Amino acid sequence: MGAKGSRVREPFDQFTTWPKERALGTVDEYKFKDYDFGIDAANAAMLLRVDLKTGEKVATLLSRKGEPTGIINALSLVAGVILLNESFTSSEAAGAVFDVFDFDNSGEISMDEMTILMLSACRGLKSMLAVGRDPHDDDMERSTMGAFDQLGKTYGTYISRVDFLKWTRVHFKGDSSALAVMNRFNLLDGAAPRPAAEWHSPERQNAEQAQAEIARQMAELEAEAVTEAREAVAKAAAGLRAAAAAEDEEMEQLRLEAEAVEQARQEAVEAAAKAAEEEAERQRVEEEEALAAKLAEEEARRLEEEIAARAAADAAAAAAAKEKAEAAAKEAAWKSKQRREEEEALAAALQRQLEEATAAAAKELEEEEAAAEALAAEERAEEATPCGDDGEEEKEQQNAATILQNKQRQKLAKAKVAAKKEE
């Protein structure tokens, strides 16, 4: 396949050199990702797995509006990808295009599906090659009818993939390049549309002769294919014999390699066993160390908790003792204050009593002194008055007794005052 003898427009020229797998991947992408028949630039870019700028170029050249925002026929695009690709043989390309239009994957297509196939493929090639004219619906319908006539199929039935490949081999005479397809359908520049009668086989007046001619051509093609197949089988047999000899040598080499591998495997098993033992020992040591560390950690935690508990108890006891001491200090201060207040009250009472006693003693002393003075005055008066000797002596004794009593009274009052002051 490919665009032999023509120049493909950019960006469609990249389709010619795509790997076959990528082109077939585009077919699968379209069929199994549920794309619509009409797609925009973004969908075209996703379908072809190209950037959006390339998708916009594709949309511009394939859309009827000639704008990057136009809607294009996805079937024309996919068919063009297959027919322009140079990696396909004619049969491979025809089969891939058939698969695109086998919408239900039944292995058969109807007359309408075959007509859509021809229209979509030719319109896609016309835009991608920038040559020829658009196909007409009636022309493609007549071409489909001619194909059904040549294959001996009744209108309204279906043709299989095998029948389609046979028809393409006869109809395109081994050349199914893009230009050959356009030329076979009389779509190149300068070519006039073919009359409707020419779309049928030349023996349309005698369908049996036409079918016999097609059958003869197909038989020749099948005979050629059988000859080619026999040659290929013989060549393959020789290759198989050579391959068998090479395989024997390879098997011997493989046996030696297998022995070496087995020995290496045994050594690896022994090394693995040893490593496993070492790993088990290492794990045991790690487990013991981990257990010891865990026990030490638990003991340390227990000691810390015990110390903390003791410290808390000591702190509580200290707080209680402090609280008790503060309470005792408060009580002692209160008692001291109370005692001091009582002593001060007692001292004040005693002071009042002393002052009262002193005042009383002073008053009594004053009274006694006054009495003594009065007595002395009387004595002086009596001394002034003449009297008998006996009477004078008796008065002197009375006066002396009175003076002595006054002195004793004064002495006693002074003693009481001194006693009160000492208290």
Residue pairs with C-beta under 8 A, 6 or more apart in sequence:
1 82
1 83
1 84
1 85
1 86
1 88
1 89
1 90
1 92
1 93
1 176
1 177
1 178
2 16
2 84
2 85
2 86
2 177
2 178
3 16
3 84
3 86
3 129
3 177
3 178
3 179
4 177
4 178
4 179
5 177
5 179
6 129
6 131
6 178
6 179
7 129
8 15
8 16
8 84
8 128
8 129
9 61
9 127
9 128
9 129
9 130
10 57
11 50
11 54
11 57
11 58
12 58
12 61
12 80
12 84
12 128
15 23
15 80
15 81
15 84
15 85
15 128
16 84
16 85
16 86
17 86
18 81
18 85
18 87
19 87
20 85
20 87
20 88
20 92
22 49
23 81
23 82
23 85
23 87
23 88
23 96
24 96
25 49
26 47
26 48
26 49
26 78
26 81
27 78
27 81
27 82
27 96
27 99
27 100
29 35
29 47
29 49
30 47
30 74
30 78
30 100
31 99
31 100
31 105
33 47
35 43
35 47
35 74
36 43
36 74
37 73
37 74
37 75
38 71
38 72
38 73
38 74
39 47
39 71
39 72
39 74
39 77
40 59
40 69
40 70
40 71
40 72
41 52
41 55
41 56
41 58
41 59
41 68
41 69
42 52
42 55
43 55
43 74
44 55
44 58
44 59
44 72
44 74
44 77
45 51
45 52
45 54
45 55
45 56
45 58
46 55
47 74
47 77
47 78
48 54
48 55
48 58
48 77
48 81
56 68
57 68
58 72
58 77
59 67
59 68
59 69
59 70
59 71
59 72
60 66
60 67
60 68
60 70
61 127
61 128
62 70
62 72
62 73
62 76
62 77
62 124
62 127
63 70
63 71
63 72
64 70
73 120
73 123
73 124
75 100
75 101
75 116
75 117
75 120
75 124
76 120
76 121
76 123
76 124
76 127
77 124
78 100
79 97
79 100
79 117
79 120
79 121
79 124
80 121
80 124
80 125
80 127
80 128
82 88
82 93
82 96
82 97
82 100
83 93
83 97
83 121
83 124
83 125
83 176
83 178
83 181
84 125
84 128
84 178
85 93
88 96
90 168
90 169
90 172
90 174
90 175
90 176
91 165
91 168
91 169
93 176
94 164
94 165
94 168
94 176
95 161
95 164
95 165
97 117
97 121
98 109
98 117
98 161
98 164
98 165
99 161
100 117
101 109
101 113
101 114
101 116
101 117
101 120
102 108
102 109
102 113
102 161
103 113
106 158
107 160
107 161
108 158
108 159
108 160
108 161
109 117
109 158
109 159
109 164
110 156
110 157
110 158
111 144
111 145
111 148
111 155
111 156
111 157
114 144
114 147
114 159
114 164
115 137
115 140
115 141
115 143
115 144
118 135
118 140
118 143
118 144
118 185
119 135
119 137
119 140
121 181
122 134
122 135
122 140
122 181
122 182
122 185
122 187
123 134
123 135
125 132
125 178
125 181
125 182
126 132
126 133
126 134
126 135
126 182
126 187
128 178
129 178
129 179
129 182
131 179
131 182
131 188
131 189
132 182
132 187
132 188
132 189
132 191
133 187
133 189
134 187
135 185
135 187
136 193
138 196
139 185
139 186
139 193
139 194
139 199
140 185
142 196
142 199
142 200
143 185
143 199
145 155
145 199
145 200
146 199
146 200
146 201
147 159
147 167
147 171
148 154
148 155
148 157
148 159
149 200
149 201
149 204
149 207
149 210
149 211
150 167
150 170
150 171
150 201
150 210
150 211
150 214
151 159
151 163
151 166
151 167
151 214
152 211
152 214
153 159
153 163
159 167
166 218
166 221
168 176
169 221
170 214
170 217
170 218
170 221
171 184
172 180
172 181
172 184
179 188
182 188
183 191
186 192
186 193
186 194
197 204
201 210
201 213
201 214
202 210
203 209
203 210
203 213
204 210
350 423
353 420
354 420
354 421
354 423
357 416
357 417
357 420
358 417
358 420
358 421
361 413
361 414
361 416
361 417
362 417
364 409
364 413
365 409
365 410
365 413
365 414
368 406
368 409
368 410
368 413
369 406
369 410
371 406
372 402
372 403
372 406
375 399
375 402
375 403
375 406
379 395
379 399
382 395
387 395
